[in-house]
Structure formats: structure tokens, C-alpha cells
Amino acid sequence: MSEQIKQYLVKEVHNFGGFFGGDTVTFTAVPADAPDAEEELTVDEQAFSNVSDRYTITIGMLLEIKFVGARVEQATLLGATTHTELRAALGAVELDGPLDGLHILSHQREDGLWVAGEPKK
């Protein structure tokens, strides 16, 4: 089966759980490259690469979704509307010992979206 990777902006979160209480989140999202094409997606919690709790997925989050055929193989949180939502979804930062100076953990892009990491130069 072919792989496809697309970025989606979450427009509405429908439910957490799924059929018989599964570990999923279902939401309506629009592809970043086609903002008029709404799609309904269901993602298993295990598919999130950097989000440990599916309950932190909210409206305005930007996700990179890897599909294998029609199935969501992996979902990665790229950004959120607010800094608080981004940090809540990504969880606490784990450091590998003392730092040699200041480090940027997240920043706000020109379009207002908060993203993890330092700005690209």
C-alpha cells in the first residue's frame, strides 16, 4: 500500500473513545493545502508520535498525518493556537542534564500558530 503524508488543521473535535470505548479521537480537519476540503479523521492514541493523551487534541491544532492506504499510521502534533494548548499536548520537557545556556522550547510563528522548537532561520 502507498504511504501519504499530509498536514491537517483541526476544525472540530467530535469525540474521544470510539466504538466500544476505544482509544481514539475523531475530528473534522482541513488539509493545509486545501482549506475548503473538510475531512473526518479518526486517530488511535497509539498513532500519536509526540502526544501522550488524545484528550489534549483541540480545535486549531496542526497535525502531520501519515496514511498507509486509508488508515492513519502516525500523527504528529506540529502546532497549536495557544502556547498553553501546545505545552499541554506535548507534555513536560525532559532535559538531558544541565544546559549550556538558554534554549527555545517553542515559539509563535508569523501566522499566530505556536510550534515546538526554535524558529527556522
DOTI-996588 format. One record per residue (C-alpha): x, y, z; residue in three letters; residue number from 0. Coordinates in pm, whole numbers, plus 50000, padded with zeros to 5 digits. Layout:
<dotor u="X" v="Y" w="Z" rest="ALA" nr="NUM"/>
...
//
This chain:
<dotor u="50000" v="50000" w="50000" rest="MET" nr="0"/>
<dotor u="50115" v="50352" w="49931" rest="SER" nr="1"/>
<dotor u="50214" v="50600" w="50201" rest="GLU" nr="2"/>
<dotor u="50100" v="50960" w="50201" rest="GLN" nr="3"/>
<dotor u="50186" v="51241" w="50444" rest="ILE" nr="4"/>
<dotor u="49963" v="51548" w="50475" rest="LYS" nr="5"/>
<dotor u="49922" v="51835" w="50719" rest="GLN" nr="6"/>
<dotor u="49576" v="51900" w="50865" rest="TYR" nr="7"/>
<dotor u="49428" v="52181" w="51072" rest="LEU" nr="8"/>
<dotor u="49171" v="52054" w="51327" rest="VAL" nr="9"/>
<dotor u="48837" v="52235" w="51287" rest="LYS" nr="10"/>
<dotor u="48612" v="52037" w="51524" rest="GLU" nr="11"/>
<dotor u="48667" v="51755" w="51772" rest="VAL" nr="12"/>
<dotor u="48373" v="51512" w="51764" rest="HIS" nr="13"/>
<dotor u="48454" v="51255" w="52031" rest="ASN" nr="14"/>
<dotor u="48713" v="51071" w="52232" rest="PHE" nr="15"/>
<dotor u="48679" v="50697" w="52263" rest="GLY" nr="16"/>
<dotor u="48523" v="50541" w="51962" rest="GLY" nr="17"/>
<dotor u="48319" v="50229" w="51921" rest="PHE" nr="18"/>
<dotor u="48304" v="50029" w="52248" rest="PHE" nr="19"/>
<dotor u="48524" v="50287" w="52424" rest="GLY" nr="20"/>
<dotor u="48837" v="50252" w="52209" rest="GLY" nr="21"/>
<dotor u="49140" v="50476" w="52246" rest="ASP" nr="22"/>
<dotor u="49067" v="50713" w="51958" rest="THR" nr="23"/>
<dotor u="48990" v="51075" w="51881" rest="VAL" nr="24"/>
<dotor u="48763" v="51167" w="51590" rest="THR" nr="25"/>
<dotor u="48773" v="51515" w="51441" rest="PHE" nr="26"/>
<dotor u="48699" v="51721" w="51132" rest="THR" nr="27"/>
<dotor u="49007" v="51875" w="50975" rest="ALA" nr="28"/>
<dotor u="49109" v="52054" w="50658" rest="VAL" nr="29"/>
<dotor u="49427" v="51980" w="50465" rest="PRO" nr="30"/>
<dotor u="49674" v="52268" w="50491" rest="ALA" nr="31"/>
<dotor u="49698" v="52280" w="50111" rest="ASP" nr="32"/>
<dotor u="49318" v="52267" w="50052" rest="ALA" nr="33"/>
<dotor u="49136" v="52466" w="50326" rest="PRO" nr="34"/>
<dotor u="48794" v="52412" w="50166" rest="ASP" nr="35"/>
<dotor u="48814" v="52030" w="50170" rest="ALA" nr="36"/>
<dotor u="48694" v="51910" w="50511" rest="GLU" nr="37"/>
<dotor u="48763" v="51551" w="50610" rest="GLU" nr="38"/>
<dotor u="48663" v="51345" w="50914" rest="GLU" nr="39"/>
<dotor u="48959" v="51157" w="51062" rest="LEU" nr="40"/>
<dotor u="48985" v="50902" w="51342" rest="THR" nr="41"/>
<dotor u="49325" v="50855" w="51505" rest="VAL" nr="42"/>
<dotor u="49421" v="50583" w="51755" rest="ASP" nr="43"/>
<dotor u="49605" v="50719" w="52056" rest="GLU" nr="44"/>
<dotor u="49900" v="50487" w="51979" rest="GLN" nr="45"/>
<dotor u="49942" v="50660" w="51640" rest="ALA" nr="46"/>
<dotor u="50039" v="50991" w="51804" rest="PHE" nr="47"/>
<dotor u="50417" v="51022" w="51797" rest="SER" nr="48"/>
<dotor u="50454" v="51316" w="52034" rest="ASN" nr="49"/>
<dotor u="50117" v="51344" w="52213" rest="VAL" nr="50"/>
<dotor u="50067" v="51108" w="52507" rest="SER" nr="51"/>
<dotor u="49700" v="51186" w="52574" rest="ASP" nr="52"/>
<dotor u="49444" v="51212" w="52295" rest="ARG" nr="53"/>
<dotor u="49223" v="51430" w="52520" rest="TYR" nr="54"/>
<dotor u="49463" v="51721" w="52461" rest="THR" nr="55"/>
<dotor u="49375" v="51743" w="52088" rest="ILE" nr="56"/>
<dotor u="49178" v="52066" w="52032" rest="THR" nr="57"/>
<dotor u="49046" v="52294" w="51761" rest="ILE" nr="58"/>
<dotor u="49321" v="52486" w="51582" rest="GLY" nr="59"/>
<dotor u="49594" v="52223" w="51617" rest="MET" nr="60"/>
<dotor u="49810" v="52146" w="51316" rest="LEU" nr="61"/>
<dotor u="49884" v="51775" w="51272" rest="LEU" nr="62"/>
<dotor u="50105" v="51593" w="51026" rest="GLU" nr="63"/>
<dotor u="49929" v="51268" w="50937" rest="ILE" nr="64"/>
<dotor u="50092" v="50969" w="50771" rest="LYS" nr="65"/>
<dotor u="49849" v="50741" w="50590" rest="PHE" nr="66"/>
<dotor u="49908" v="50386" w="50473" rest="VAL" nr="67"/>
<dotor u="49623" v="50340" w="50230" rest="GLY" nr="68"/>
<dotor u="49322" v="50495" w="50406" rest="ALA" nr="69"/>
<dotor u="49447" v="50414" w="50759" rest="ARG" nr="70"/>
<dotor u="49620" v="50670" w="50982" rest="VAL" nr="71"/>
<dotor u="49961" v="50517" w="51059" rest="GLU" nr="72"/>
<dotor u="50111" v="50811" w="51250" rest="GLN" nr="73"/>
<dotor u="50004" v="51157" w="51368" rest="ALA" nr="74"/>
<dotor u="50248" v="51423" w="51485" rest="THR" nr="75"/>
<dotor u="50146" v="51748" w="51654" rest="LEU" nr="76"/>
<dotor u="50315" v="52038" w="51475" rest="LEU" nr="77"/>
<dotor u="50142" v="52337" w="51633" rest="GLY" nr="78"/>
<dotor u="49852" v="52480" w="51833" rest="ALA" nr="79"/>
<dotor u="49654" v="52802" w="51858" rest="THR" nr="80"/>
<dotor u="49786" v="52884" w="52206" rest="THR" nr="81"/>
<dotor u="50108" v="52815" w="52389" rest="HIS" nr="82"/>
<dotor u="49912" v="52656" w="52675" rest="THR" nr="83"/>
<dotor u="49744" v="52405" w="52440" rest="GLU" nr="84"/>
<dotor u="50077" v="52320" w="52274" rest="LEU" nr="85"/>
<dotor u="50258" v="52256" w="52603" rest="ARG" nr="86"/>
<dotor u="49962" v="52057" w="52746" rest="ALA" nr="87"/>
<dotor u="49957" v="51828" w="52442" rest="ALA" nr="88"/>
<dotor u="50335" v="51782" w="52423" rest="LEU" nr="89"/>
<dotor u="50376" v="51732" w="52797" rest="GLY" nr="90"/>
<dotor u="50665" v="51824" w="53019" rest="ALA" nr="91"/>
<dotor u="51002" v="51883" w="52860" rest="VAL" nr="92"/>
<dotor u="51267" v="51631" w="52956" rest="GLU" nr="93"/>
<dotor u="51622" v="51763" w="52959" rest="LEU" nr="94"/>
<dotor u="51939" v="51557" w="52933" rest="ASP" nr="95"/>
<dotor u="52125" v="51724" w="53217" rest="GLY" nr="96"/>
<dotor u="52241" v="52083" w="53264" rest="PRO" nr="97"/>
<dotor u="52215" v="52318" w="52969" rest="LEU" nr="98"/>
<dotor u="52494" v="52541" w="52843" rest="ASP" nr="99"/>
<dotor u="52261" v="52840" w="52804" rest="GLY" nr="100"/>
<dotor u="51909" v="52944" w="52715" rest="LEU" nr="101"/>
<dotor u="51713" v="52718" w="52482" rest="HIS" nr="102"/>
<dotor u="51388" v="52795" w="52300" rest="ILE" nr="103"/>
<dotor u="51132" v="52520" w="52362" rest="LEU" nr="104"/>
<dotor u="50855" v="52674" w="52150" rest="SER" nr="105"/>
<dotor u="50774" v="52990" w="51958" rest="HIS" nr="106"/>
<dotor u="50490" v="53167" w="51781" rest="GLN" nr="107"/>
<dotor u="50504" v="53182" w="51402" rest="ARG" nr="108"/>
<dotor u="50404" v="53486" w="51198" rest="GLU" nr="109"/>
<dotor u="50065" v="53324" w="51128" rest="ASP" nr="110"/>
<dotor u="49999" v="53304" w="51506" rest="GLY" nr="111"/>
<dotor u="50044" v="52928" w="51542" rest="LEU" nr="112"/>
<dotor u="50258" v="52809" w="51834" rest="TRP" nr="113"/>
<dotor u="50511" v="52539" w="51737" rest="VAL" nr="114"/>
<dotor u="50768" v="52337" w="51928" rest="ALA" nr="115"/>
<dotor u="51136" v="52411" w="51886" rest="GLY" nr="116"/>
<dotor u="51341" v="52705" w="51774" rest="GLU" nr="117"/>
<dotor u="51242" v="52921" w="51475" rest="PRO" nr="118"/>
<dotor u="51398" v="52814" w="51145" rest="LYS" nr="119"/>
<dotor u="51647" v="53069" w="51023" rest="LYS" nr="120"/>
//
